[in-house]
Amino acid sequence: MSAESLVLLLATGVTKGAVYGLLALGFHILYAATRMLHFGYGAVAVLAGLIALTLTNGLHFPFWLTLIVIILLGWAVGQAHNKWVLAPVRNRDQWIQMIALMAIGIVVENAYALIWGKMPKAAPAFTPGALSVLGAPVSYQSLWIIGITVVSVLAIKWLLDYTLMGKSLRGASNNPLAARLMGISVMSVGGYAYGISMALAALGGMVISPITFAGGQFAFPLTMKGFASLVMGGMFSPIGAVIGGLLLGLIESVTVGTIGSRYMDVVSMSVLLLFLLVRPHGLFGGE
């Protein structure tokens, strides 16, 4: 394999893995705070990509304004999930709550298909062009994705470790009764978790749309890749979630470059199964 081919494989793998890591980071926040998994998660990412495309192409928003709107939109969607989807079933069995989240994901997926259609749409790169690395073109969009993921994971790590909101998230997760006795509103903490999680999903959908197109039938694959990344990295580690995403992206890229794209999902899901059997707590262990 030439140096150029190797650079392309690595760049593709790291780019995809960074997006998977963003999604896994959102899964991590949600699970660490509420012990819930949202399997309608990818629909929010795809919706965000379509809205970002509309804002930039249709309304000619500048990049920075689109970025702010998408993050705020994700936060608002998370608050809506917490208040209107989960609040009515909060005292029911956890499986009931997860089914409610899956149902709202299906609703969102069908809603954006009605508005924008079922076919994926090309989205412009944040910065057109590519950087030459050992003769291989690495797109500036890939650098944007990697940079945004690094900033996001550092921001989440700081939030969890050094802010009152982060300590409330951890406290409500570890011991809800003690958190209530300390004056922490578990429902409000759930709102924070859903807001942050959906904001990360929206950000992931926005940054990947110039590479994979906006819209289309990507909701479930994105959900599964984000969840697989979380399992591989560790359910309770934000750094592990991102590293799990990078590992999954590299596995997919190497698979495509060696034995073909038709085996990509088979290999990646086989690796996930191997982790579940051999190291179910992921690379960075349990709680």
Secondary structure, DSSP 8 states (H G I E B T S, - for coil): --HHHHHHHHHHHHHHHHHHHHHHHHHHHHHHHHS---TTHHHHHHHHHHHHHIIIIIS---HHHHHHHHHHHHHHHHHHIIIIIIGGGTTS-HHHHHHHHHHHHHHHHHHHHHHH-SS-B----SS-SEEEETTEEEEHHHHHHHHHHHHHHHHHHHHHHHSHHHHHHHHHHH-HHHHHHTT--HHHHHHHHHHHHHHHHHHHHHHHHHHH-BSSS-HHHHHHHHHHHHHHH-TT-HHHHHHHHHHHHHHHHHHHHHT-GGGHHHHHHHHHHHHHHH-TT-TT---
